[in-house]
Amino acid sequence: MINVRTLKIVAAVLFACTTAYNQEIPNGVRYKKASDAVNNAAKANLETALASDSLPTNFFGEVTVVGPMLWKSLKPSADQLLLKTMPVTLIVPGPQSFSADGKRIRTDEERKAFWTLLRSKYPNLKDGKVRKGNAQEISYYWTTIPFDIEEPFWVIESDTDRFIVNFRVADGQVRLFWIDRVGDLQTLKP
C-alpha cells in the first residue's frame, strides 16, 4: 500500500525532472524548436570546438555574426583584418532605440582571426558548460535580432561570462550562425 507521503515524494521528483527538461520561452518570443538529433549535433560540434586549441573545421557557417556585446569586448584587441570585416548594424529597441555594431565573419582568414582573438580574450571558454538558454538569455538574443529564433540555440556558461550561440542547418550540416556575449545592451549606447 502506497502512503500519501510516498506519493508526494514521487510527485515532487517527477515535477523536478519535468521542470529540468522544459525550457521557458518568454512571452512574445517566436522560438522554433529543432529535433533532438540536430540539437545534439550542434552541442557536440560546439563542445569539440571549445576543447580544441586550433580553429575548428566545419564549424562556422558561410556567414557568422559576432553580436554587439561580444564585438564591443573584442574590438579594442582586434587586428586590422577583423576591424575591416563587414559590420552588422543592429537596432536595440526601447524607449530610446539606438544602433549597435556587430561583425560579419565570412572568410577563412576572418574566422581564424576571430577564433584566435575570442580564445585569447576568453580562455575560460575551454572549460565552459554548454547548456540550454534560460528565459533571460533567450530574451537578450530576441532583443538583438529581427527574425525568429530557431534552434539549435545553446549557451556557453563560463566562470564570468555567458555566450549565446545560434546554429543554422544547411544541406544537413549544423554550422555556427551567431555568437554573442550576454550583457546589458544599454552599455552599447553611444
Order of alpha helices (4+ residues) and beta strands (2+ residues): alpha-beta-alpha-beta-alpha-alpha-beta-beta-alpha-beta-alpha-beta-beta-beta-beta
